[in-house]
Amino acid sequence: MRVEIMIDKEQNISPATLTALEEELYKHLVPIYPKTAIRIRKGSANGVELSGLKLDEDKKRVMQILQDVWEDDGWQH
């Protein structure tokens, strides 16, 4: 599975925060989806792209994990 996250460059999120987010996502996704690749980059808008998942329930599960990690700000410290 491949997860690509684009974050609007206007949000001024530090590279350290993006690295922490990537590490936290790997912690949550790799136990469930061992062949996970995550790419986080800055761009002109916010967005998430998932590839390599065939079932809608898997896509929903991954999106829920992404949302849970983003909302739990414990990884930002």
N, C-alpha and C positions, 0 to 999 in steps of 0.2 A: 504494500500500500504506500502511496505517496500523498503527503499532505503539504500543500503549498499555501502559505499565509502571506498576504500582502497587507502592509500597514501603511496608512497614509503618512507620507513624509512630513506633512504639516503638523502632525501630532507631537513631534520632538521627543520621541522615545529613545532613550540611550541605547547604545549597542550592548551594554551590560544587561539591561533589562530584556532585550531581545534574546540574548544568550541564555539568561535564566529561564525565560519562557520556553525556549526550545528544550532545555534540559528537563524541565518539569513535564512537558508533553511526552518526551521519550519515556520518562518514568511511568507515566500512566498508560501509554499506548503499546509499548514493546511487550509487556507481559501478555496482552491480549492479541496483538498483531505483531509477531516477531520480525517480520520483514517490512518494518516501517522506515520510511525516509521522510524527514521533515526539512522543509526549507522555509525560512522566514526572511522576508526582504521588505524594504521600503519601496513604495510606489506612489502612484497618483491617487489611489483610493484604497479603502479597506476591502478585503475579500478573502475567501477561503476556497480552495479547489482541492477536491479529493479525487484520486484515481486509483484503480486497482481493486476497488470494492464492487462486487456484483449485486449484493443484496441491499435493498433499501434499508432494512433494519440495521445492517452494519454501518451504513452511511449515517443513519440517525444516531446510532450509538457513539460513533466517532465525533459527530457534531456536538453531542451532549457532553462528552469528555472535554472537548475544546472549550465549550462554554463554562463548564465547571472549573476548569483550571484557570481560565481568564478571570472569573469572578472571585476565586479564592486567591486573595493577594498575598498569601503567606510566602510564595516563591519570590516575591519582589524584594524581600529584605536581605 
